[in-house]
Structures are given as structure tokens and as C-alpha cells.
Amino acid sequence: MKLHKATSFALFAVLELAADPTRQLAAAEIADKYGISLHHLAKVLRDLGRAGLVDAARGVGGGYRFAGNPKRLTLMDVIELFEPIESDGLGGDEPRPPTDVVRALRLVLNEIDEHALATFRSITISTMLKIVNQRPWLAALGERKLRKRAQRG
């Protein structure tokens, strides 16, 4: 599943701000950290503010602060603000009329989408922050390096 840019930017911002809800961050700090467009991020932050997930303070020393409940807010809550959520199987690539193969593929792809959506609904911002702090990708990188060494030796 691929998320739209605005959705990814929103998740970056929410997770960054929720990591320390007492801290206020400028949009430029978030944009710099993630190497993303400040202009696009500003639009996303405006939408997050309208949804009540961030509070904005203008002027010198201004910025954004997380306003949601990280234990209740899910990834899906943020994703739904920025893109339509639907299972459409093969999209517009289906032949007309649909064949049994097309119907079977659509069924499987829709099931995969439903699993992804259920996962997004079940993971809270608090859980994501725990994953960030645990850094499980470091263990995965170490395992890959060990496998490469074993293959060479």
C-alpha cells in the first residue's frame, strides 16, 4: 500500500509532535528533519489543526504542538484525513467484461487491503512511538549483515 505525500507528511508530523506533547516545533524543523517541502507540510499542519490534532502558535517562538490523545488516536484516524479509504482490487486495470481470474484476483487483493486497513485501525500513535524507540530495523539490518557474511564465508 502506498500513501499519498500529504498522508505521509501528516504521519511524520503527528509522530514527531506526539513524541513530546509539551514541546512546540516549527514546521521548518519538521520539514528539515524529514527532507520534505515546508510549503506542503504547512498545508498538512493546517488540516491537522482543523481536525484538532495539533495546536498552532503564531509569531516568534511559535510552532505546533500535539493536541490529540496518543493512546486513542490511530494511524487510520490520520490517514483518513488525507485520502479516501477503499478496497478496489485491481483498480482501473480490469478487462471488460471481468473474467473468473479477474474476480479471483480482486477478491484476494480486497482481502489484503482489508488486512492493511485493520492494521492501521489497530495501531495507535502511542504504539508507533514505542516502535520508533525500540528501533527494530536495527536488528533486521544486523541479521542481513550476518547472512551476507555467512554467504561469503
N, C-alpha and C positions, 0 to 999 in steps of 0.2 A: 504494500500500500504506500502510495506517495502522497504526502501532504502538500498543500499549496504553500507558497512562500509566506504569506501572511499568517497562516496557521503555525508554521514552524517558528516564525518570529514571535508570535504570541506565546508559544510554549517556552521559548528561550527566556522571554521577559518575565513571565509568571514564575518560572522556576528560579530565576536569578533573584527576583524581588522576594519571593517566599522563603528563600534560604535564610534571610534575616529580615523579618517584617518590620523591625524597628528602624532599619536603615533606609535612607532615602537615596535613590540613584538617579542621576541624569540619564536621559535617553542616549546621549552621546557615549556614556560609559558602557552601556549595554551594547550599543551598536559596534563600538570599538572591540569589545571583548569577543564578539561573535563574528566580526568582519561582515556586517550587514549594513544595508542602506539606512542611514539615520532618518531620511525623509519617509521611507516606507515604515520603519519602526514607529515613528511618531504617529502615523495614521493608525497603526495597530494598537498602540498605547491609548489613543483616544477612544477606540472601540472597547478596549478592556475597561477603561474608566466608565464609559456609558453602561457597561454590564455590571459595574460595581466591584470589579476585581482589583482595580488599582485606584489609588488616590493620587491626584496631581497637585503639586505646589508650584506656582509660577514665581518668576523673579530670581534674583541672585540667591544661590543656595537652594534653589528649587529642585524638583525632580519628582520621582514616582516612588510610591510605597505600596506594598501588597496590602489589599484590604479584604481578601477572601478568607475562608476557613480552609487551611491546607489539609485538614483531616476529612473534610467533606467534599471539597472540590476535586472532580476527577479530570483526567485528560480529556474525556469526551465532552465535559462541560465547556472546556476551552475550544476544542476542535469545532464543536457545533456553532460557535460564534462566527467562524470564518469560512466554513464550507458546508455544502449540502452533504448529508449523510444518507447514502442509499446503496443498496446492493443491486448492481445492474449486470452482473455476469460478464458477458463479453463486450458490453458497450455497443457501439455502432458498427462493429466489425462482423456482425452476424449475416449470413446469407439469407436471402428471402426465397422461398419460404424456409423456415427453420427445419433442420433435419433432426433425427434422433441423436446424432452425435452432438449437434449444437445444443440441444436441450440438455443432454447429459453434462456437457461442459459447463453450461450455465448453472446447473444445479450444484455442481462441485464448487465453482467459483463463488456462488452466492453463499455457500456454507463457509468457505474460507473467510469471506467478508464478514459474516455474522460472528465468527470466532474473533476476528480482529476487533470488531465493534464491542463485543462483550469484554474483551481485554481492556480496551480504552475506558469502558464504563467502570471497570473494577479497580483501576489503578488511580489512587489519589495523588495529589501533589505531594503530600507528606511521604507517601511510599516512594515516589520518584526521587525525592531529596535523599532518602535513605540509600537508594540505589546509587545515586551520584556519589555519596560519601563512601560507599563500600568499594567503588571502582572495580566492578567485576571484570571489566575489559582488560585490566592489567593481568589478571590471571590467565585470561584467554590468550593474550599476547605471549605470555611466558610459555604456555603449552605449545603454541605454534613454533616458537623458537626451539623448544626441546625436540619437537617432531622433526624439524628441519635438520637439526644436528644429528639425530638418530638416523635419518635417511642418508646423510653424507658419510657417516662413520660406519 
